[in-house]
Amino acid sequence: MDGKPLKFHLESAGGFKLYSVGEDGNDDGGDVSRDPDSTRYGLWYRKDVVWPAPATAEVEAWRSNSVEE
């Protein structure tokens, strides 16, 4: 949203965070909470726009078990 490259940060658990600053142009470190000054909703109206990470094996196992029940 600011015309600069996407931001990439490695997480301590081995994952990553890939994001762009939000509509306000501020780098909030990949914060996906809604901008309190915005009256709009959706992916693009968060403090930052974060690329979704793949689900962990633990989450996928939980999803599989939930569907079977």
Buried (B, 14 or more C-beta within 10 A) or exposed (E): EEEEEEBEEEEEEEEEBBBBBBBBEBBBEBBBEBBEEBEEEEEEBBBBBBEEEEEEEEEEEEEEEEEEE
